[in-house]
Structure formats: C-alpha cells, structure tokens
C-alpha cells in the first residue's frame, strides 16, 4: 500500500478563501496552474451563460410536429408563438439531432424592454390545447401572470441569437454552435456573446473534457457558476482555433480536425509533451500527432 501511494498519490490543496477544492495528481496540479496563469476567467469575457427554459409542465408546453401542425391549422396565428426546442439529450458534440419538438412560448414578457406577456386569448387553438392540462398548469410553481404563461425569463430573446448550447447531464461538455432561433430545455445551457467559435473549440477539447471539467461536480454542475471560473485566454492575433472550428462545423465530423484543435489548445496553454501525453492517456479514442505541435 505504501508503494502504491508513493507511485499514484497526489496532493490536496485547501483554499484559504473557503472555495471548493479537488484532489489532483501532481501533473494535473501543474496543468491547472498553467491554465490559471495563462487564461482569463470567463466571467470577465463578453459572454452570458443561461439555463434553458423550465415550463413546469412539459406535457402541455412541449409538443410534437403533428400537434404543431394541428394548432396552426386551427388558428394560423399559433405559429407566432411556437418555436423549435432541443432537449439536453438532443445536443451532441459539434452538432444536434432535432427531434421535431416545439415549445409553446407563452412567455411572460420582458418589462425592461417593454415587451408584454403573451395574451392567450389571441391564440384560441393554443388556449384550447392548454385547457386540457388546466389542473397541472394551474398548480405548477413555474408560471407567469396566468397559468397559461411561462415563468419570467429576461433572456427569452437571446434564443434567437448565435449561441453555444451544451448538455447539463453528461460527463463531457457535448457543446455545439447554433445560429438559428431555437430554444433549449432546462437540461441544457446556452452561451451568447463574442468569440463563440473559438470558445467552442476550447470547451470541446481533450484538455477541457479530461482535466478542467473535473471541477464541475464541485460547483454543482456545468452551469454559470462552473464556467465563469474557467480560465481561457483570448484568441491570439494568429488564432488557428476559430478557422479550424468553422471547418469542423462545415464538415460535421473530422478526426483530423479534432486532433488539430486539441494540439492548438495544448499549445496556447504551453503544455509540455509529458502533460499532453498524460491528457492523451485519458482520451482513449485520440492520438496526438506531435509533428503538428511545434514547441
């Protein structure tokens, strides 16, 4: 047992400021120190991190393609407040699989922008549909000014912006880029703001998913509390990650591009060969090509 501890044991740091702590091996501790030295906390970036929509009654407010068509056929203006939505499990790494599900977006308005709440009386087909679930929607906690309205959400309009979306229930980030208007449910998060494709390459990298994400469990998940404390450097003037991610999004799948992105991420954090090999040992499906990684 003594020999095993000598070979495999790590150090434990207990922050004096009362923040969370995690057990790291010596090499993981060195990598963490490099990340924090080189990067800048995401809370200081020009981005916002939001959780997906919580309806309080998915059976009523999330409908399939057939129900959407039925409601629009009965009342054409129903289309005004029906929007595509992704569940957490629909979101994949660099992509998503749309399950033909839609949100009845009876939002509660945005007072700061003088946007009024949806008046259900203007949408008779949708009102008739929601009336079938009256007992459930009336008694739910997550409701707006009427049981027909969703809870207040100040960032409702942000779902129409370019964004990164990622899964909450996953041991990886499983993040993808979406430019179209599409909502996500509360099992996922979105990031809006600047330099999104560069950021996407970082958070989908082997370094992020094998080392950095370990801290997610201590902060209670992969929400804003977790991501805001992650140190990521701004793109270099000769940024190679963004064009690689753009190419990846066009080709949809490329192991070679995956490898090149990983190598660029390792380079900007100044990781040593030993540190890269360690990360690679945790990532059984990839192999770094060191000819692409010039020190």
N, C-alpha and C positions, 0 to 999 in steps of 0.2 A: 504493500500500500504506500509506503514511504517513497519508493522508487517511482511509482505511478504519479504521485503528487508532484514530485520533482520534474517529471517529464511533461505533465499535462496541466499542472496547476497554473492559475492566473492570479492577477492582483485585483483587489477591490478598492475602489475609491469612494469615500463617503463625503459628498459635497458639504461644505460648512454652511451653505446658504439654505439647506433644507430641501433642495431639489431632489428629483428621483436619481437613483443610482442603479448601475447594472454591472454584473460580473463580466469582465472581459479578459481574454488571454492577453499576454504581453504584446503580441503582434497586432491584435485588434485595438489595444490601447494606443499603440503608435499610429495606426491608421486613423483612429478617432482624433488624435491630437493634430495630425496633418489636416484633416478635414476642417477642424475648427480654426486652425491657423490661417488657412488659405481662403475659406469661404466667408460668406456674409449671410446672417440669419434671414430666412425667407420673410420674416415679419418686417424686415426693412426693405423688401422688394416692392415694386409697383404691381402687386397682385392681391387678390382677395380669394379666400377659401370658404366655400359654403357647403352645407349639407343639403341633400336632396329633399324633395317635398314629402311631408308627412300628412297624409289625408285623414287619418283616424278611422277610415273605413274604405279600404282598397276595393272591396267588392262593389261599392257604389260608385266610386270616383275613377276607377281604372277599368277601362272597357276594351273589348277586342275590336277587330276590324269590322266584323259583321254588325255589332251594336252601333259602332260609329256611323256606318252607312245607313242603318235604320233610323237613327236620330236625325241625321241630316236630311233624309228623305221626308221625314215627317215635318221637320222645321229646318229649312235650308240655313237659317242663321245660326244653327247649332255649331256649324263649322268654325264660327268665330272664337269659340272658347274650348275647342277640343284640340289637344296638342299631343304629338308623339312622346312617349316616355320609355326610358330604359330602366330595367331593374338592375340591381347590383350584379346578378349572375349573367346578365347580357353583355357586360363590359369585359373586354378581353385586352390583352397586351397589344397596343397599337391598333386596336380595332374593336368593333362591337357587332353583335348579331341582333338586329331589330326583330322583336317577337310580335310585331303588329299589335302593340298595346298602346292605349291612348289615355291621357289624363283629361278629365272634365275639369277645366281650370276655372272654377267659380271663385276666383281669387278675392281677397278681402280688401283690395285697393291698396294704394300707397299714398298715405296722407302727405308725406314730404314732397311728393311730386304731383299732388292734386289729382291723383288717379282714383276715381270712385270704385267702390266694391261692385262686383257683378250683381246686377238685379235679375234674379232668377225668373221673374215674371216675364221678362223679354224672351225667354227661351223655354217655351211651353213643353216641347218634347223632352228636354233635359229635366225639367221640373217633374214631369210625369215619371220619368225613369228614377229619379232620386226619391220620389214619394214612395216607391216600392220598398225603400230601405229606411223609411222615416224613423222607426223606433231606434235603429242603430245610429243614424246620423244625428238624431236629436240628443242622444245621451252620450255622445263622444266628447272627450275633452278638447280635441283638436278641431275647433270650429271657429268661424268668424262671427260677424254680426248677426247672422242667421245660421241655422243648421245646414243650409244649402251652401254656405260659403266655407272655403278652406281657411285655415288659420292664417293670420297675418304673416306675410313674407316680404320684407322690404326689398329683396333682391329678385323678385319674380321676373323682371325684365331681363335680368342677366342670363337667363336660359337661352335667349336669342343671340347672345354674343359668342364669339370664338372662345373655346374653353378646353381645358383638360378635364376629363372625368375619370374617376377611378373607383374601384370596389373597396368597400369597408371590410367585408368578411372575406379575407384572403390573407395568406402569409406573404404575398407579394403585392406590389403596387397595382399591377394589371391596369395601367393607365393608357388612355387613348386621346386623340385630338379630334374635336368635333367643331365644325364651323357653322353647321345648320342649327336652326332653332329646334331644340329637343330638351325635354325635361328628364330628370332622373329622380328615382325614389330615395327614401331615407336610408337605404342600404349602400349609398354611394355618395361621393363628394365631387364638387367641381372647383376648378381654379380658373379665374379670369384675370386678365391683365396683360402685361407685356412679356416678351421673350418666351412665349409658351412652348414653342417647338424645341428650343434649347433646353428648357426645363424638363420637357417630356423625355428627352434623351437621357438626362441625368437620373430621373426617378425610375426609369425603366432599366437602368444599367445594372450590371452584376454587383458593382460596388454598393449601390444603394440597396439592392434587394438582399444581399448576403451579409452586409455589415450594418448599414445605417438603420434599416427597418427594425432591427432588434429592439430599438428604443420605443417602438410603437406600443408594445404591450405595457410599458411602464406608464405611459401617458394616457392610457385608457382607450387606445385605438389610433386610427390613422386620420384623425380629424385635424382641425386647425391648431390645436394645442401641440400636436406632434410635429406637423410640417413647419410651423412657424419657427421652431427651434433648430431646424436643419440648416447647416452651413453650406451654401453653394456659391461659388464665385461667379461674378458677372461674366458674360461671354467675352473672350479675347477679341481684339480687333480682327485677327485672322481666325475667327470662330469656324471650326470644322464640324461641330456637332449639329448645328441647325441645318446646314445643307444635307448632311447625312440622314437626319430625321425626315426632312422633306422627301428625299429619295425613297426612304423606307416606306413612308405613307403612300407614295405612288405605286411602289412595287408590292405593297401589302405584306410580303414575307421575304426576308433575305438573311440567311445566317451570316453571310459575309459582311453585310452592313451592321448587323448586330455586333459582330466582333470588332469592327472598326469603331463603332460608337463606344464600346467598352474600353477600347485602348485609348481613345481620346479622353474619356473621363478619368482613366488612370493617370494619364499624362498631366492633365490640368491640376490634379491633386498631388503631383510629384511622387507617386507611389514607386517604391523600389521593385526590383524584379522579385525579391522574396515576398513582398506584400502582394504583388499581382499573382504570384503562384499560389499563395495562400487563399486568396479570393477565388481563384480558379479551382482550387481543390474543393470548394463548397458548391461549385457550379458544374455539375457532372455532365451537362449537355453541351458545354462550350470548351474551346481551347484557344488560348491567346496565340496570335501569330506575332512573335516578338520582332520580326523583320519590319513590321508596321509601326513599332513603338521605339522611336529613336530617342535616346536619353541625351 
